Amino acid sequence: MKVGFYGHVRQYQNIKAEIDANIQKVLMSGGYVQGPMLKQFEKELAEFSGTKHAIGVGNGTDAIWLVLMALGIGAGDEVITHPNTFFATAEAIWIAGATAVFVDCDPKTKCIDPAKIEAAITPKTKAIIPVHLYGQCADMKAIRKIADKHKLMIVEDNAQAFDAAGDGFKIGELSEAATTSFIIQKNLGTFGDSGAIVTNNPEIDKKVRMLHNHGSNARNVHSFGFNSRLDDLHAGILSAKMKHIHAGNDQRRKWAARYTAGFKGAKSFTLPYETPGYRHVFHLYVIETKKPEQRDQLVKFLVDNGVDAKTHYSIAIHKQAGYPWGKGARIVGSMENAERNAATCVSLPMFPELTAEEVDYVIAKVMEWDKKA
């Protein structure tokens, strides 16, 4: 049996009529950039997120640095985050001109560890970027408490946890803004790349809308800005897909529960942790081998047996060759948990359109390897 990592084509086939209808609507409208479908999607996104504003942008990386720029964060400022995530989180800080400050992740959730944040705060610190990793929210209540104590801002990197929630809070509720990516592999993804920002702050909304459109909020009137816009075709695709996102994430949770039950008794790897009371949407279902040398062995075994397993993210940001040492970044304390996560992570196929037969085949192959490990 072959089990792919992504279900993009299956998803399209399931809701083809809705997606095609929106594409045709955009094509016939003649409004392809900053047109009516974008306005519709931004309204729908704000309503879905429970925020006052939503702005579509070119991609998730742009979303982060545009918010940082809108907040006035740049050269001489520091932004705290963690290194066991996609490179773009730190990259956006560097693009904005600020310094990325890394603290370790929580050993269970793999999200930023709130207990490590205060030791990293200096007079230069302006913001914290918690990443909702693999589909689970960071501890936003604790992070907000720290931010308020030290008069810091929070920008949530929500590229991996669209429709997730914490215990008594929604993403975007306890921050200045939350950003997301709509690249195809995300839980809510378009047929290409794009991103968005949601916020309750009207000043952030106003500034980002100017920055992402050549510094313009009126025709022929410009100031300093960039070109980072979500076009209407992508907005139409996302609008059609968003109607199914909650049900799709519910199905991800069911497959995750099936994986977890099937892996009971495994001796060579640990399972994902779900914080009690939180809604984990399993953008990725990540297991961790107990020994780093086992990780590549397991991935090879699965791929050889038709299971398209992957690693996310196998090199922590501070270990990357492109990591800008010196003024561009600073490490505070041990990165033990982040480095262990990077060295042992294995992502198994996870998408709503999987079948029970496919999930059970993955379980059988993983457990076959476990018995030999």
Number of C-alpha atoms within 10 A of each C-alpha: 10 13 22 17 18 18 16 16 10 14 15 16 10 11 13 15 12 16 20 15 14 21 20 12 17 23 13 10 12 11 16 18 15 15 16 18 25 26 16 14 23 22 17 16 23 18 13 12 20 17 20 15 21 26 26 32 28 20 22 26 25 29 29 32 27 29 26 27 19 20 19 12 22 20 15 13 19 28 29 27 27 29 29 30 25 17 18 17 24 29 23 21 30 21 19 21 19 27 28 28 23 26 27 26 29 18 15 14 19 23 25 31 22 21 14 17 21 15 10 18 21 11 8 12 22 24 23 26 24 26 30 27 24 24 26 29 32 28 21 24 15 12 23 19 14 19 20 11 10 16 12 17 20 24 25 26 29 29 29 25 28 27 22 22 21 19 14 8 15 18 26 24 17 18 20 19 28 29 31 27 31 28 19 15 19 19 29 26 21 24 15 11 17 27 26 26 31 29 25 20 14 11 12 23 20 14 19 27 23 21 22 24 20 17 18 18 16 9 6 6 9 14 12 11 17 16 14 21 22 24 19 27 24 26 29 26 25 23 23 22 21 20 13 12 18 16 12 20 25 17 19 24 21 15 24 23 12 15 19 16 11 17 18 11 10 14 13 17 20 17 16 17 14 16 16 9 10 18 21 27 28 28 25 26 23 25 20 21 24 16 12 15 11 17 21 17 13 19 21 16 16 21 15 11 15 16 23 19 21 19 19 19 21 20 20 22 25 22 13 11 8 10 15 16 11 8 13 19 20 19 17 15 12 13 19 12 17 26 21 19 27 23 24 24 25 24 20 26 22 25 28 22 17 19 12 11 11 16 19 15 18 25 19 14 16 21 19 13 16 17 10 7 12
